[in-house]
Amino acid sequence: MNRYAYMLAIVAMFFSACSEAEPLGTKEALQDRVLGKADAPVTIIEYSSLGCPHCAKFHTETLPDLKKNYIDTGRVKLIYRDFPIGNAAYAAAMMARCANPQRYFQFVDVLFTNQDTWTRSQDPAKALARIGKLGGMSQSDFDKCLKNEELFKGLRKVQLDATEKHDVNATPSFIIRRADNSLVEKISGAQPYETFEKAIKKAMP
């Protein structure tokens, strides 16, 4: 089995039992994607690019422990916001946002886990379309999604707002806030779990 076929087999495992669904409208697609309880006392806002190796490292090495110890226990919620760098990352972000919101973080996990394969493909769009199909997105819906100019502009606005409001200029970047929305800390880069834990404890009521 070649590397690409192996990647597709792994993706298929992630998306087992998925069926095709209509892509979301632009307004729904641009809504925040959130892991954790809405009333969690601490919020982590993540600005990330699906094509960024450091972002993939955070998602594969650090986030699982944060999820187990803080997100799943109701003490932290994570808001994921796209900060795409490069055309392939924009295409990946748009595809994930056109998918069913309940499947959004599945798409993110798959895209980060298989990042080397689709980012280094001679035809990244074709590679992403294959992933989308396994996640229940038809080729026509994939094409429609990537041609959605308003979605592209919306993602670009998220980037511009992040730079203007939080001085985000690299990925990944994280904004740690208390329940009253006060800023506790900004973390740049794929820092170790202990760095996030320290900031979370500082933000706890």
NUVOKE-214272 format. One record per residue (C-alpha): residue number from 1; x, y, z. Coordinates in Angstrom, 2 decimals. Layout:
REM residues N
{pos=NUM&east=X&north=Y&up=Z}
...
***
This chain:
REM residues 205
{pos=1&east=0.00&north=0.00&up=0.00}
{pos=2&east=1.49&north=3.36&up=-1.03}
{pos=3&east=1.54&north=6.37&up=1.26}
{pos=4&east=-1.48&north=8.05&up=-0.34}
{pos=5&east=-3.60&north=4.89&up=-0.17}
{pos=6&east=-2.58&north=4.46&up=3.47}
{pos=7&east=-3.66&north=8.04&up=4.20}
{pos=8&east=-7.07&north=7.41&up=2.63}
{pos=9&east=-7.50&north=4.25&up=4.69}
{pos=10&east=-6.81&north=6.17&up=7.91}
{pos=11&east=-9.19&north=8.95&up=6.85}
{pos=12&east=-11.89&north=6.39&up=6.16}
{pos=13&east=-11.52&north=5.11&up=9.73}
{pos=14&east=-12.00&north=8.62&up=11.10}
{pos=15&east=-15.12&north=9.13&up=9.02}
{pos=16&east=-16.71&north=5.70&up=9.40}
{pos=17&east=-20.50&north=5.74&up=9.05}
{pos=18&east=-20.57&north=9.26&up=7.57}
{pos=19&east=-23.21&north=9.98&up=4.94}
{pos=20&east=-23.46&north=12.82&up=2.47}
{pos=21&east=-25.07&north=16.04&up=3.67}
{pos=22&east=-25.79&north=19.44&up=2.21}
{pos=23&east=-22.97&north=21.96&up=2.78}
{pos=24&east=-23.70&north=24.75&up=5.23}
{pos=25&east=-24.71&north=28.25&up=4.31}
{pos=26&east=-22.03&north=30.92&up=4.63}
{pos=27&east=-23.36&north=32.40&up=7.89}
{pos=28&east=-23.44&north=29.01&up=9.61}
{pos=29&east=-20.06&north=28.04&up=8.18}
{pos=30&east=-18.41&north=31.11&up=9.70}
{pos=31&east=-19.76&north=30.60&up=13.22}
{pos=32&east=-17.25&north=29.77&up=15.94}
{pos=33&east=-16.50&north=26.08&up=16.39}
{pos=34&east=-16.30&north=25.22&up=20.08}
{pos=35&east=-14.99&north=22.26&up=22.08}
{pos=36&east=-16.34&north=22.11&up=25.62}
{pos=37&east=-19.23&north=23.49&up=27.65}
{pos=38&east=-20.55&north=26.94&up=26.79}
{pos=39&east=-20.39&north=28.05&up=30.45}
{pos=40&east=-16.83&north=26.86&up=31.11}
{pos=41&east=-15.04&north=29.40&up=33.36}
{pos=42&east=-11.96&north=29.57&up=31.12}
{pos=43&east=-11.85&north=30.14&up=27.37}
{pos=44&east=-8.98&north=29.37&up=25.02}
{pos=45&east=-9.29&north=31.02&up=21.61}
{pos=46&east=-7.03&north=29.26&up=19.12}
{pos=47&east=-5.92&north=30.88&up=15.86}
{pos=48&east=-4.56&north=28.14&up=13.66}
{pos=49&east=-3.71&north=27.19&up=10.08}
{pos=50&east=-4.52&north=23.66&up=8.95}
{pos=51&east=-1.33&north=23.67&up=6.87}
{pos=52&east=0.91&north=24.71&up=9.78}
{pos=53&east=3.18&north=21.96&up=11.21}
{pos=54&east=3.35&north=23.67&up=14.62}
{pos=55&east=-0.45&north=23.77&up=14.74}
{pos=56&east=-0.57&north=20.06&up=13.90}
{pos=57&east=1.89&north=19.39&up=16.72}
{pos=58&east=-0.38&north=21.18&up=19.20}
{pos=59&east=-3.42&north=19.22&up=18.03}
{pos=60&east=-1.75&north=15.83&up=18.07}
{pos=61&east=0.49&north=16.18&up=21.13}
{pos=62&east=-0.94&north=18.81&up=23.51}
{pos=63&east=-4.67&north=19.15&up=22.87}
{pos=64&east=-5.53&north=15.52&up=23.80}
{pos=65&east=-4.30&north=16.10&up=27.37}
{pos=66&east=-5.99&north=19.51&up=27.60}
{pos=67&east=-9.20&north=17.93&up=26.39}
{pos=68&east=-9.00&north=15.07&up=28.87}
{pos=69&east=-8.06&north=17.15&up=31.91}
{pos=70&east=-9.83&north=20.48&up=31.33}
{pos=71&east=-12.22&north=20.56&up=28.35}
{pos=72&east=-14.06&north=17.29&up=28.98}
{pos=73&east=-14.32&north=18.14&up=32.69}
{pos=74&east=-16.16&north=21.39&up=31.93}
{pos=75&east=-13.49&north=23.77&up=33.15}
{pos=76&east=-12.26&north=25.00&up=29.76}
{pos=77&east=-13.77&north=25.57&up=26.35}
{pos=78&east=-11.70&north=25.95&up=23.21}
{pos=79&east=-12.86&north=28.20&up=20.37}
{pos=80&east=-11.16&north=27.33&up=17.09}
{pos=81&east=-10.69&north=30.17&up=14.60}
{pos=82&east=-9.02&north=29.80&up=11.24}
{pos=83&east=-5.89&north=31.77&up=10.37}
{pos=84&east=-5.01&north=30.09&up=7.05}
{pos=85&east=-1.53&north=30.55&up=5.61}
{pos=86&east=-1.33&north=29.63&up=1.93}
{pos=87&east=-3.87&north=28.56&up=-0.68}
{pos=88&east=-4.00&north=24.90&up=0.39}
{pos=89&east=-4.70&north=25.90&up=4.00}
{pos=90&east=-7.50&north=28.21&up=2.86}
{pos=91&east=-9.04&north=25.38&up=0.83}
{pos=92&east=-8.82&north=23.02&up=3.80}
{pos=93&east=-10.37&north=25.58&up=6.15}
{pos=94&east=-13.22&north=26.27&up=3.75}
{pos=95&east=-13.92&north=22.57&up=3.24}
{pos=96&east=-14.03&north=21.87&up=6.99}
{pos=97&east=-16.38&north=24.79&up=7.57}
{pos=98&east=-18.76&north=23.65&up=4.83}
{pos=99&east=-19.15&north=20.30&up=6.58}
{pos=100&east=-21.72&north=19.43&up=9.22}
{pos=101&east=-20.71&north=21.29&up=12.43}
{pos=102&east=-20.97&north=18.04&up=14.39}
{pos=103&east=-18.23&north=16.67&up=12.13}
{pos=104&east=-16.07&north=19.80&up=12.14}
{pos=105&east=-13.45&north=18.66&up=14.63}
{pos=106&east=-13.28&north=15.28&up=12.92}
{pos=107&east=-12.25&north=17.12&up=9.77}
{pos=108&east=-9.72&north=19.17&up=11.72}
{pos=109&east=-8.24&north=16.03&up=13.29}
{pos=110&east=-7.98&north=14.29&up=9.93}
{pos=111&east=-6.43&north=17.30&up=8.22}
{pos=112&east=-3.82&north=17.77&up=10.93}
{pos=113&east=-3.04&north=14.06&up=11.24}
{pos=114&east=-2.56&north=13.72&up=7.47}
{pos=115&east=-1.11&north=17.18&up=6.90}
{pos=116&east=2.10&north=16.02&up=5.22}
{pos=117&east=0.15&north=14.13&up=2.58}
{pos=118&east=-2.33&north=16.74&up=1.36}
{pos=119&east=-0.05&north=19.76&up=1.75}
{pos=120&east=2.71&north=18.09&up=-0.26}
{pos=121&east=0.42&north=16.69&up=-2.94}
{pos=122&east=0.97&north=17.88&up=-6.51}
{pos=123&east=-2.75&north=18.68&up=-6.50}
{pos=124&east=-3.79&north=19.67&up=-2.93}
{pos=125&east=-7.36&north=20.44&up=-3.99}
{pos=126&east=-7.78&north=16.93&up=-5.38}
{pos=127&east=-6.34&north=15.42&up=-2.20}
{pos=128&east=-8.69&north=17.53&up=-0.08}
{pos=129&east=-11.67&north=16.56&up=-2.23}
{pos=130&east=-10.91&north=12.90&up=-1.52}
{pos=131&east=-10.86&north=13.61&up=2.21}
{pos=132&east=-14.10&north=15.55&up=1.87}
{pos=133&east=-15.76&north=12.67&up=0.05}
{pos=134&east=-14.82&north=10.25&up=2.82}
{pos=135&east=-16.32&north=12.76&up=5.27}
{pos=136&east=-19.63&north=12.85&up=3.39}
{pos=137&east=-19.02&north=15.76&up=1.00}
{pos=138&east=-19.68&north=15.20&up=-2.69}
{pos=139&east=-17.34&north=16.56&up=-5.36}
{pos=140&east=-19.97&north=19.07&up=-6.48}
{pos=141&east=-20.46&north=20.34&up=-2.93}
{pos=142&east=-16.70&north=20.53&up=-2.45}
{pos=143&east=-16.35&north=22.60&up=-5.63}
{pos=144&east=-19.24&north=24.85&up=-4.60}
{pos=145&east=-17.67&north=25.37&up=-1.18}
{pos=146&east=-14.29&north=26.38&up=-2.56}
{pos=147&east=-15.95&north=28.85&up=-4.94}
{pos=148&east=-17.82&north=30.57&up=-2.10}
{pos=149&east=-16.29&north=34.04&up=-2.21}
{pos=150&east=-18.22&north=35.22&up=0.85}
{pos=151&east=-16.84&north=32.35&up=2.89}
{pos=152&east=-13.31&north=33.22&up=1.77}
{pos=153&east=-13.86&north=36.88&up=2.69}
{pos=154&east=-15.29&north=35.85&up=6.05}
{pos=155&east=-12.22&north=33.77&up=6.89}
{pos=156&east=-10.00&north=36.62&up=5.79}
{pos=157&east=-11.90&north=38.99&up=8.10}
{pos=158&east=-11.30&north=36.62&up=11.04}
{pos=159&east=-7.59&north=36.85&up=10.27}
{pos=160&east=-7.60&north=40.63&up=10.03}
{pos=161&east=-9.58&north=40.95&up=13.27}
{pos=162&east=-7.13&north=38.61&up=15.04}
{pos=163&east=-4.19&north=40.72&up=13.93}
{pos=164&east=-5.89&north=44.00&up=14.80}
{pos=165&east=-7.39&north=42.99&up=18.16}
{pos=166&east=-4.87&north=40.44&up=19.45}
{pos=167&east=-1.70&north=41.14&up=17.44}
{pos=168&east=-1.81&north=37.64&up=15.98}
{pos=169&east=0.74&north=37.31&up=13.18}
{pos=170&east=1.79&north=33.67&up=13.41}
{pos=171&east=0.22&north=30.29&up=14.05}
{pos=172&east=-0.71&north=28.80&up=16.35}
{pos=173&east=-1.64&north=31.63&up=18.71}
{pos=174&east=-3.85&north=31.30&up=21.77}
{pos=175&east=-5.80&north=33.84&up=23.79}
{pos=176&east=-6.64&north=32.74&up=27.34}
{pos=177&east=-9.64&north=34.50&up=28.92}
{pos=178&east=-11.61&north=34.33&up=32.16}
{pos=179&east=-15.38&north=34.02&up=32.33}
{pos=180&east=-15.69&north=37.81&up=32.54}
{pos=181&east=-13.80&north=37.97&up=29.19}
{pos=182&east=-10.73&north=39.54&up=30.76}
{pos=183&east=-7.43&north=38.62&up=29.12}
{pos=184&east=-5.14&north=36.38&up=31.14}
{pos=185&east=-2.41&north=35.54&up=28.68}
{pos=186&east=-1.47&north=35.22&up=25.03}
{pos=187&east=0.50&north=32.10&up=24.09}
{pos=188&east=2.37&north=31.90&up=20.81}
{pos=189&east=3.55&north=28.67&up=19.21}
{pos=190&east=3.06&north=24.99&up=20.01}
{pos=191&east=4.07&north=25.30&up=23.64}
{pos=192&east=4.11&north=22.26&up=25.94}
{pos=193&east=1.10&north=21.19&up=27.95}
{pos=194&east=2.55&north=22.67&up=31.14}
{pos=195&east=2.50&north=26.19&up=29.64}
{pos=196&east=-1.23&north=25.94&up=28.97}
{pos=197&east=-1.95&north=24.37&up=32.33}
{pos=198&east=-0.19&north=27.24&up=34.12}
{pos=199&east=-2.25&north=29.82&up=32.19}
{pos=200&east=-5.49&north=27.91&up=32.83}
{pos=201&east=-4.85&north=27.72&up=36.57}
{pos=202&east=-4.14&north=31.45&up=36.57}
{pos=203&east=-7.46&north=32.09&up=34.85}
{pos=204&east=-9.53&north=29.87&up=37.14}
{pos=205&east=-11.96&north=31.69&up=39.48}
***
